[in-house]
Amino acid sequence: MRYALDRDAVLAARTSVNIAGNAVNLAQGTKIIIQSGHVLTITAKGVEVSDEDHICDYEAYLEAQGMAAALEYLLWGDSIDGVGNVAEADAFPHGCYAQNLIKVMRCFGIDASKPFRVNGIQYNECQ
């Protein structure tokens, strides 16, 4: 985990995906296996990154950290400008926030390049 967040996210009771509605509900304990083999796990205080098969690819680890950070920012509200717009953070660590968020949402079959919902909150597209 990058760091422990000081407040709880609003998480769903269970994880579910609605591809037709471009929506996902994410619950504590949700595990997301990304292309590199790293696993992102949603906890009450953040998103943890682990590698299941002891993968030692530093570039892939940095990408996984960026994806975890983007998901944390979305779930804990740090990326929201008050009207559901996903903010672009130029100084975001480990790469572009929007690109990392698009990658995470793609793991669920969600297209974040158009309006999408996460845990009942409607967001405008990532650009």
Secondary structure as UniProt FT lines:
FT   STRAND          16..18
FT   TURN            19..22
FT   STRAND          23..25
FT   TURN            28..29
FT   STRAND          31..33
FT   TURN            35..36
FT   STRAND          38..42
FT   STRAND          47..51
FT   TURN            52..53
FT   HELIX           58..75
FT   TURN            76..79
FT   TURN            90..91
FT   TURN            93..94
FT   HELIX           97..107
FT   TURN            108..109
FT   TURN            112..113
FT   STRAND          116..118
FT   TURN            119..120
FT   STRAND          121..123
//
